[in-house]
Amino acid sequence: MKVDAYTKTMLTIIAIALTILVFQNSIRDVEAGSNNIQKVIICDRTGYSCAKISGGALSVKPTTR
């Protein structure tokens, strides 16, 4: 059975259009979960010595090994 060039072209266009529709519907914009501020604490491995903010600057004391 021979399929003419017009039919092949139309089927290819339909397949491409369907593929584009699938990708457009599966990809969504990423939005933040909330507007709340997430606080973060930076500490050493033991969790004993942590960085502090003093006078608007981040203060990190070096740890001794």
ChimeraX commands (.cxc) that place a marker at each C-alpha (Angstrom):
marker #1 position 0.00,0.00,0.00 radius 0.5
marker #1 position 1.46,3.35,-1.06 radius 0.5
marker #1 position 0.87,6.50,0.93 radius 0.5
marker #1 position 1.26,9.69,-1.04 radius 0.5
marker #1 position 3.47,12.61,0.04 radius 0.5
marker #1 position 0.50,14.80,1.01 radius 0.5
marker #1 position -0.77,12.23,3.53 radius 0.5
marker #1 position 2.70,11.75,5.01 radius 0.5
marker #1 position 3.15,15.51,5.33 radius 0.5
marker #1 position -0.21,16.00,7.02 radius 0.5
marker #1 position 0.38,13.13,9.47 radius 0.5
marker #1 position 3.82,14.54,10.31 radius 0.5
marker #1 position 2.35,18.00,10.99 radius 0.5
marker #1 position -0.35,16.48,13.21 radius 0.5
marker #1 position 2.25,14.44,15.13 radius 0.5
marker #1 position 4.45,17.50,15.69 radius 0.5
marker #1 position 1.47,19.61,16.82 radius 0.5
marker #1 position 0.38,16.90,19.30 radius 0.5
marker #1 position 3.91,16.64,20.68 radius 0.5
marker #1 position 4.07,20.41,21.19 radius 0.5
marker #1 position 0.71,20.38,22.99 radius 0.5
marker #1 position 1.86,17.62,25.33 radius 0.5
marker #1 position 5.03,19.51,26.28 radius 0.5
marker #1 position 3.21,22.83,26.72 radius 0.5
marker #1 position 0.73,21.26,29.13 radius 0.5
marker #1 position 3.36,19.33,31.12 radius 0.5
marker #1 position 5.78,22.22,31.77 radius 0.5
marker #1 position 4.58,24.75,34.31 radius 0.5
marker #1 position 6.08,27.86,35.86 radius 0.5
marker #1 position 7.78,27.32,39.18 radius 0.5
marker #1 position 6.42,29.45,41.99 radius 0.5
marker #1 position 7.55,29.86,45.56 radius 0.5
marker #1 position 5.53,27.93,48.12 radius 0.5
marker #1 position 4.91,30.90,50.37 radius 0.5
marker #1 position 5.87,34.49,51.02 radius 0.5
marker #1 position 7.37,33.72,54.43 radius 0.5
marker #1 position 11.02,34.36,55.21 radius 0.5
marker #1 position 13.07,31.20,55.77 radius 0.5
marker #1 position 15.60,31.67,58.56 radius 0.5
marker #1 position 18.94,29.86,58.18 radius 0.5
marker #1 position 21.58,29.15,60.82 radius 0.5
marker #1 position 25.18,28.46,59.73 radius 0.5
marker #1 position 27.03,26.27,62.26 radius 0.5
marker #1 position 30.08,24.05,62.39 radius 0.5
marker #1 position 29.77,20.28,62.20 radius 0.5
marker #1 position 29.06,19.91,65.91 radius 0.5
marker #1 position 26.38,22.60,65.88 radius 0.5
marker #1 position 28.02,24.30,68.86 radius 0.5
marker #1 position 29.70,27.26,67.14 radius 0.5
marker #1 position 27.37,29.22,64.86 radius 0.5
marker #1 position 27.78,32.36,62.77 radius 0.5
marker #1 position 26.22,35.53,64.15 radius 0.5
marker #1 position 25.14,38.85,62.72 radius 0.5
marker #1 position 26.58,41.80,64.60 radius 0.5
marker #1 position 26.15,45.40,63.46 radius 0.5
marker #1 position 24.70,44.28,60.15 radius 0.5
marker #1 position 27.72,42.11,59.31 radius 0.5
marker #1 position 28.13,38.35,59.38 radius 0.5
marker #1 position 30.59,37.28,62.04 radius 0.5
marker #1 position 32.20,33.84,61.73 radius 0.5
marker #1 position 34.73,32.73,64.29 radius 0.5
marker #1 position 37.33,30.27,63.03 radius 0.5
marker #1 position 37.20,26.89,64.68 radius 0.5
marker #1 position 40.29,25.27,66.17 radius 0.5
marker #1 position 41.12,21.75,65.20 radius 0.5
marker link #1:1,2 radius 0.2
marker link #1:2,3 radius 0.2
marker link #1:3,4 radius 0.2
marker link #1:4,5 radius 0.2
marker link #1:5,6 radius 0.2
marker link #1:6,7 radius 0.2
marker link #1:7,8 radius 0.2
marker link #1:8,9 radius 0.2
marker link #1:9,10 radius 0.2
marker link #1:10,11 radius 0.2
marker link #1:11,12 radius 0.2
marker link #1:12,13 radius 0.2
marker link #1:13,14 radius 0.2
marker link #1:14,15 radius 0.2
marker link #1:15,16 radius 0.2
marker link #1:16,17 radius 0.2
marker link #1:17,18 radius 0.2
marker link #1:18,19 radius 0.2
marker link #1:19,20 radius 0.2
marker link #1:20,21 radius 0.2
marker link #1:21,22 radius 0.2
marker link #1:22,23 radius 0.2
marker link #1:23,24 radius 0.2
marker link #1:24,25 radius 0.2
marker link #1:25,26 radius 0.2
marker link #1:26,27 radius 0.2
marker link #1:27,28 radius 0.2
marker link #1:28,29 radius 0.2
marker link #1:29,30 radius 0.2
marker link #1:30,31 radius 0.2
marker link #1:31,32 radius 0.2
marker link #1:32,33 radius 0.2
marker link #1:33,34 radius 0.2
marker link #1:34,35 radius 0.2
marker link #1:35,36 radius 0.2
marker link #1:36,37 radius 0.2
marker link #1:37,38 radius 0.2
marker link #1:38,39 radius 0.2
marker link #1:39,40 radius 0.2
marker link #1:40,41 radius 0.2
marker link #1:41,42 radius 0.2
marker link #1:42,43 radius 0.2
marker link #1:43,44 radius 0.2
marker link #1:44,45 radius 0.2
marker link #1:45,46 radius 0.2
marker link #1:46,47 radius 0.2
marker link #1:47,48 radius 0.2
marker link #1:48,49 radius 0.2
marker link #1:49,50 radius 0.2
marker link #1:50,51 radius 0.2
marker link #1:51,52 radius 0.2
marker link #1:52,53 radius 0.2
marker link #1:53,54 radius 0.2
marker link #1:54,55 radius 0.2
marker link #1:55,56 radius 0.2
marker link #1:56,57 radius 0.2
marker link #1:57,58 radius 0.2
marker link #1:58,59 radius 0.2
marker link #1:59,60 radius 0.2
marker link #1:60,61 radius 0.2
marker link #1:61,62 radius 0.2
marker link #1:62,63 radius 0.2
marker link #1:63,64 radius 0.2
marker link #1:64,65 radius 0.2
view
